[in-house]
């Protein structure tokens, strides 16, 4: 049996930070993570905002920004529009990307109560209202001994937040989260803002 494999590609492009805040772009890292195999490729961003990642095998990759606090990848700018951070690498020798990042994040914290008493060890989930598949917008937190939770570095947007006893909840799975979406408590997160939300659980 002969299996034809696509030759490795080079992924290159530029990073554009939306926020007007001045961030040390030379400390930024562009990371590609393959959806199935979890293969990871990472390179630093140069002073002019460019990056180049060689020898990337074919697959479906999520694009992340890291290395600098409060910076995240909002998506990929292609054909004049902002798309999800998922890209597909095929048989092209080079893939060019324009990554749009943002330096504005929020924080959501609070307590979970049952019959007026704080509840430890339950799962608090925060999921996006727009049902995107981008995992950066899905968060889970197992409450501490005092019933508290604390989501930090949350991208701005509209979310639903709720608590369940099932600590194995697949909070990062958009399909598994559909039944919880309507019952979740709505919350709008804005950049550079902090929110306190207390949640009651049956």
C-alpha positions in Angstrom: 0.0 0.0 0.0 1.4 3.4 -1.0 0.1 6.4 0.9 0.8 9.8 -0.6 1.5 12.4 2.0 1.3 16.2 1.5 4.7 17.8 1.9 5.1 20.1 4.9 4.0 23.7 4.4 5.2 27.0 5.7 2.7 29.1 7.5 3.6 32.8 7.5 1.9 36.2 7.8 1.3 39.1 10.1 -0.3 39.9 13.5 -2.5 42.9 13.9 -3.5 44.0 17.4 -6.9 45.7 17.4 -6.6 47.5 20.7 -4.9 50.9 20.8 -2.9 49.7 23.8 0.8 49.4 23.2 1.9 45.8 23.7 5.4 44.3 23.3 4.7 42.5 20.1 8.2 41.0 20.0 7.2 38.8 23.0 4.1 37.5 21.2 4.0 33.9 20.1 1.9 32.4 17.2 0.9 28.9 18.0 -0.8 26.3 15.7 -2.5 23.3 17.4 -3.9 20.5 15.2 -7.5 19.6 16.1 -7.1 15.8 16.0 -3.5 15.0 16.8 -2.8 18.0 19.1 0.5 18.6 17.2 1.8 22.0 18.1 4.0 24.5 16.2 5.0 27.8 17.7 7.2 30.8 16.6 7.9 34.3 17.9 6.5 37.4 16.2 9.1 39.8 14.9 9.2 43.5 15.6 7.3 44.3 12.4 4.5 41.9 13.3 5.6 39.2 11.0 6.0 35.5 11.7 7.1 32.3 9.8 6.5 28.7 10.8 8.1 26.1 8.6 7.5 22.4 8.2 3.8 22.3 9.2 2.1 19.0 8.2 -1.3 19.1 6.7 -4.3 19.2 9.0 -6.9 21.5 10.7 -5.3 23.9 13.1 -6.4 26.4 15.8 -4.5 29.6 15.9 -3.5 31.1 19.2 -1.5 34.1 20.4 0.5 33.9 23.6 3.5 35.2 25.4 1.9 38.5 26.4 -0.7 38.7 29.1 -4.3 39.7 28.1 -3.6 39.2 24.4 -5.7 36.6 22.4 -6.4 35.8 18.8 -9.8 37.0 17.7 -9.6 35.3 14.3 -8.1 35.3 10.9 -8.6 38.2 8.5 -9.4 36.7 5.0 -11.2 38.2 2.0 -12.0 41.4 4.0 -13.8 39.6 6.8 -12.9 38.2 10.2 -13.2 34.4 10.4 -12.9 31.8 13.0 -9.3 30.9 14.2 -9.5 27.5 12.6 -7.4 27.0 9.4 -6.8 24.1 7.1 -3.3 23.3 5.8 -3.4 21.2 2.6 -0.9 20.7 -0.2 0.0 24.4 -0.7 3.7 25.1 -0.1 3.0 28.3 1.8 -0.1 29.6 3.6 -0.4 33.3 4.3 -2.4 34.5 7.3 -3.4 37.8 8.8 -4.1 37.2 12.5 -6.2 39.7 14.3 -5.5 39.9 18.0 -6.9 42.0 20.9 -5.4 43.1 24.2 -8.7 43.7 25.9 -10.1 41.0 28.3 -12.4 40.9 31.3 -12.8 38.9 34.5 -15.9 37.1 35.9 -15.9 35.8 39.5 -18.4 34.9 42.2 -19.9 32.2 44.3 -22.2 29.2 43.8 -25.0 28.7 46.4 -27.4 25.9 47.1 -30.2 26.8 49.6 -28.3 29.8 50.7 -25.0 27.9 51.4 -21.8 28.0 49.3 -21.2 24.8 47.3 -17.7 23.5 46.8 -16.6 21.1 44.0 -19.3 21.9 41.4 -18.6 22.9 37.8 -19.2 26.5 36.7 -19.3 26.8 32.9 -19.3 30.0 30.8 -20.2 29.6 27.2 -20.6 32.1 24.3 -24.0 33.2 23.1 -23.0 33.1 19.5 -22.2 29.4 19.5 -18.8 29.7 18.0 -16.6 26.6 17.9 -13.5 28.5 19.0 -12.4 26.9 22.4 -11.1 30.2 23.7 -14.6 31.3 24.4 -15.6 28.2 26.5 -14.6 28.2 30.1 -15.0 25.8 33.1 -14.1 26.2 36.7 -14.5 23.8 39.6 -15.5 25.8 42.7 -13.1 26.1 45.6 -13.8 25.1 49.2 -15.7 28.4 49.8 -17.9 27.9 46.6 -16.0 30.6 44.7 -15.0 30.7 41.0 -12.8 33.1 39.1 -12.6 33.3 35.3 -9.7 35.5 34.2 -8.6 36.8 30.8 -12.1 36.4 29.3 -12.5 37.7 25.7 -15.2 40.4 25.4 -18.6 39.1 24.3 -22.0 37.8 25.3 -22.0 34.7 27.4 -24.2 32.3 29.4 -23.0 31.2 32.8 -24.4 28.3 34.9 -23.4 25.6 37.5 -23.9 21.8 37.6 -22.9 19.0 39.9 -21.2 17.1 37.0 -17.5 18.0 37.2 -16.9 15.9 34.1 -19.1 18.3 32.0 -17.7 18.8 28.5 -18.0 22.6 28.8 -15.7 23.1 25.7 -17.9 21.0 23.5 -20.4 23.3 21.7 -22.8 20.4 20.9 -22.8 19.2 24.5 -23.6 22.7 25.7 -26.7 23.3 23.6 -29.1 22.0 26.3 -27.7 24.4 28.9 -27.7 27.5 26.7 -31.2 28.7 27.5 -31.0 28.0 31.2 -27.7 29.9 31.6 -27.6 33.3 33.2 -26.7 35.9 30.5 -23.7 38.1 31.0 -22.0 40.6 28.8 -18.2 40.9 29.3 -16.4 44.0 28.2 -12.7 44.7 27.9 -10.8 45.8 31.0 -13.9 45.1 33.2 -14.6 42.9 36.2 -17.9 41.3 37.1 -19.2 39.5 40.2 -22.0 36.9 39.5 -23.5 34.7 42.2 -25.2 31.5 40.9 -27.9 29.3 42.5 -27.8 25.6 41.9 -30.8 23.3 42.6 
